[in-house]
């Protein structure tokens, strides 16, 4: 029996669109129900550290993906499973990179 399905991930939508929708929801919720989790003096340094860590994680993961010659585009099938670098500790460090910046102030 032959399987005629295309070799591609079944993504609902592109990750940047999910990120944009999450940020928009956060802005709307903050307008109607502002919440402060940390004091202002602490929020900025913590947010900066989280953002810098996310950027470093994203750069490292992107370099590993390029070194493995596998696409970054979620609509394309992966050509290799990457298990080196940050992928040793996390299954999806690029997703963590994408999701971390909205936590900054």
Rosetta silent file (secondary structure, phi, psi, omega in degrees, C-alpha in Angstrom):
SEQUENCE: XXXXXXXXXXXXXXXXXXXXXXXXXXXXXXXXXXXXXXXXXXXXXXXXXXXXXXXXXXXXXXXXXXXXXXXXXXXXXXXXXXXXXXXXXXXXXXXXXXXXXXXXX
SCORE:     score description
SCORE:     0.000 S_00000001
   1 L     0.000  134.723 -177.239    0.000    0.000    0.000 S_00000001
   2 L   -99.668  136.515  178.445    1.363    3.394   -0.965 S_00000001
   3 L   -98.213  115.779 -175.745    1.137    6.404    1.357 S_00000001
   4 L   -96.148    8.552  179.574    0.446    9.564   -0.668 S_00000001
   5 L   -72.182  144.642  177.514    0.622   12.050    2.192 S_00000001
   6 L   -73.632  146.400  177.589    3.170   14.839    1.882 S_00000001
   7 L   -84.882   91.828  178.449    6.105   14.786    4.273 S_00000001
   8 L  -156.962  155.444  177.250    5.475   17.995    6.190 S_00000001
   9 L   -72.372  147.864  177.749    4.455   19.058    9.670 S_00000001
  10 L   -94.912   76.116  179.328    0.773   19.743   10.238 S_00000001
  11 L   -85.836  140.225  179.943    1.086   23.218   11.738 S_00000001
  12 L   -72.722  -47.118  178.332   -2.112   25.135   12.438 S_00000001
  13 L  -153.307  170.341 -178.941   -0.513   28.521   11.878 S_00000001
  14 L   -73.425  141.544 -179.137    2.921   30.085   11.826 S_00000001
  15 H   -54.369  -38.408  177.505    4.548   30.627   15.243 S_00000001
  16 H   -61.715  -30.216  176.994    4.955   34.417   14.765 S_00000001
  17 H   -70.165  -37.261  175.737    1.178   34.685   14.333 S_00000001
  18 H   -64.541  -42.558  177.883    0.632   32.806   17.591 S_00000001
  19 H   -61.745  -45.242  179.899    3.115   35.159   19.261 S_00000001
  20 H   -62.391  -41.002  178.322    1.357   38.238   17.840 S_00000001
  21 H   -65.404  -38.589  178.735   -2.031   36.983   19.048 S_00000001
  22 H   -66.235  -42.872  178.192   -0.602   36.322   22.521 S_00000001
  23 H   -63.810  -44.012  179.031    0.924   39.811   22.723 S_00000001
  24 H   -60.953  -42.314  177.660   -2.358   41.376   21.529 S_00000001
  25 H   -62.909  -41.331  177.968   -4.292   39.433   24.161 S_00000001
  26 H   -62.894  -40.806  178.554   -1.821   40.565   26.825 S_00000001
  27 H   -64.114  -44.314  179.471   -2.168   44.218   25.798 S_00000001
  28 H   -64.490  -46.341  178.927   -5.969   44.006   25.914 S_00000001
  29 H   -62.413  -39.423  179.395   -5.954   42.226   29.287 S_00000001
  30 H   -65.945  -32.295  178.169   -3.463   44.743   30.686 S_00000001
  31 H   -66.102  -43.573 -177.120   -5.721   47.594   29.589 S_00000001
  32 H   -87.704  -28.431 -175.378   -8.744   46.176   31.416 S_00000001
  33 L  -143.758   75.925 -179.041   -6.980   44.400   34.298 S_00000001
  34 L   -65.434  138.341 -179.905   -3.462   45.733   34.932 S_00000001
  35 L  -137.216  141.318  177.573   -1.327   43.446   37.050 S_00000001
  36 L  -122.146  117.114 -178.869    2.169   43.854   38.407 S_00000001
  37 L   -87.509  -28.020 -178.854    4.043   40.703   39.322 S_00000001
  38 L  -130.987  153.097  172.794    7.273   42.403   40.351 S_00000001
  39 L   -61.962  149.103 -176.260    8.152   45.819   41.730 S_00000001
  40 H   -54.558  -39.067 -178.294    9.188   48.242   38.963 S_00000001
  41 H   -65.420  -25.693 -179.301   12.778   48.416   40.211 S_00000001
  42 H   -97.075  -28.712 -174.901   13.092   44.645   39.840 S_00000001
  43 H   -63.090  -43.734 -177.769   10.920   44.111   36.736 S_00000001
  44 H   -64.147  -50.707  179.006   13.225   45.907   34.274 S_00000001
  45 H   -62.779  -39.407  179.312   16.467   44.069   35.185 S_00000001
  46 H   -65.747  -42.988  178.195   14.706   40.688   35.296 S_00000001
  47 H   -62.351  -40.522  178.454   13.017   41.387   31.951 S_00000001
  48 H   -64.525  -43.522  178.656   16.325   42.412   30.379 S_00000001
  49 H   -63.149  -42.339  178.710   18.040   39.239   31.646 S_00000001
  50 H   -63.136  -43.763 -179.185   15.215   37.042   30.337 S_00000001
  51 H   -64.382  -45.563  178.941   15.305   38.793   26.958 S_00000001
  52 H   -63.746  -39.968  176.730   19.110   38.520   26.631 S_00000001
  53 H   -63.450  -40.467  178.773   18.974   34.850   27.633 S_00000001
  54 H   -65.408  -40.296  178.470   16.244   34.198   25.062 S_00000001
  55 H   -64.089  -44.898  178.682   18.265   35.907   22.328 S_00000001
  56 H   -61.975  -40.986  178.194   21.371   33.857   23.188 S_00000001
  57 H   -63.353  -43.470  179.869   19.272   30.669   23.192 S_00000001
  58 H   -65.115  -41.795  178.749   17.749   31.547   19.809 S_00000001
  59 H   -64.612  -43.911  179.935   21.100   32.337   18.215 S_00000001
  60 H   -63.531  -44.135 -179.899   22.609   29.102   19.498 S_00000001
  61 H   -65.456  -40.332  179.315   19.646   27.015   18.307 S_00000001
  62 H   -63.901  -40.894  178.369   19.650   28.698   14.893 S_00000001
  63 H   -62.522  -40.760  179.119   23.360   27.997   14.456 S_00000001
  64 H   -66.108  -38.923  178.351   22.816   24.313   15.282 S_00000001
  65 H   -64.866  -43.649  178.171   19.937   24.084   12.790 S_00000001
  66 H   -64.689  -40.068  179.517   22.057   25.654   10.040 S_00000001
  67 H   -63.532  -31.471  179.815   24.989   23.360   10.889 S_00000001
  68 L   -86.592   -2.050 -178.260   22.670   20.350   10.510 S_00000001
  69 L    55.659   43.244  176.147   21.329   21.681    7.168 S_00000001
  70 L  -117.515  143.107 -173.704   17.727   21.409    8.326 S_00000001
  71 L   -70.001  149.208  174.145   15.170   24.149    7.606 S_00000001
  72 L   -86.199  -20.107 -178.486   13.994   26.644   10.206 S_00000001
  73 L   -69.099  121.944 -176.783   10.655   27.040    8.432 S_00000001
  74 L   -69.285  -13.364  179.585    8.023   25.044   10.359 S_00000001
  75 L   -84.102  -10.845 -179.290    6.123   24.369    7.131 S_00000001
  76 L  -103.007  148.928  178.485    8.996   22.336    5.695 S_00000001
  77 L   -70.717  145.195  177.113    9.950   18.829    6.808 S_00000001
  78 L   -74.835  146.678 -179.074   13.069   18.519    8.903 S_00000001
  79 L   -99.339  -14.416 -178.992   15.952   16.764    7.223 S_00000001
  80 L  -158.030  146.831  174.337   17.737   15.767   10.417 S_00000001
  81 L   -88.436  121.366 -176.658   17.017   15.549   14.116 S_00000001
  82 L   -89.746  125.366 -179.228   19.361   17.951   15.879 S_00000001
  83 L  -126.841   11.704 -179.506   20.686   16.664   19.211 S_00000001
  84 L  -103.854  167.262  176.383   23.735   18.875   19.703 S_00000001
  85 H    62.166 -135.248 -177.717   24.164   22.190   21.512 S_00000001
  86 H   -68.178  -17.562  178.597   21.025   23.552   23.168 S_00000001
  87 H   -72.424  -12.420  174.059   18.999   20.727   21.623 S_00000001
  88 H   -68.611  -30.845 -175.274   20.639   18.357   24.130 S_00000001
  89 L  -101.997  -22.579 -175.038   18.691   20.070   26.907 S_00000001
  90 L  -137.512  140.651  178.777   15.532   21.198   25.141 S_00000001
  91 L   -75.825  -29.085 -177.329   13.374   19.697   22.445 S_00000001
  92 L  -141.268   71.003 -179.938   12.352   23.111   21.100 S_00000001
  93 H   -66.809  -25.952  177.904   14.732   25.906   22.094 S_00000001
  94 H   -69.181  -33.602  174.563   13.548   28.061   19.182 S_00000001
  95 H   -66.564  -38.132  177.297   10.038   27.978   20.620 S_00000001
  96 H   -67.942  -37.720  176.837   11.413   29.071   23.971 S_00000001
  97 H   -62.147  -43.737 -178.407   13.323   31.868   22.258 S_00000001
  98 H   -66.778  -36.413 -173.815   10.154   33.009   20.527 S_00000001
  99 H   -87.212  -18.560 -175.187    8.052   32.897   23.687 S_00000001
 100 H   -75.017  -40.886 -176.312   10.465   34.488   26.168 S_00000001
 101 H   -54.973  -33.918  178.801   10.662   38.129   24.946 S_00000001
 102 H   -64.636  -12.566  179.375    7.014   38.980   25.816 S_00000001
 103 H   -79.822   -9.762  179.880    7.862   38.330   29.469 S_00000001
 104 L   -78.302  158.716 -176.215   10.107   41.395   29.492 S_00000001
 105 L   -68.805    0.000    0.000    8.738   44.749   30.735 S_00000001
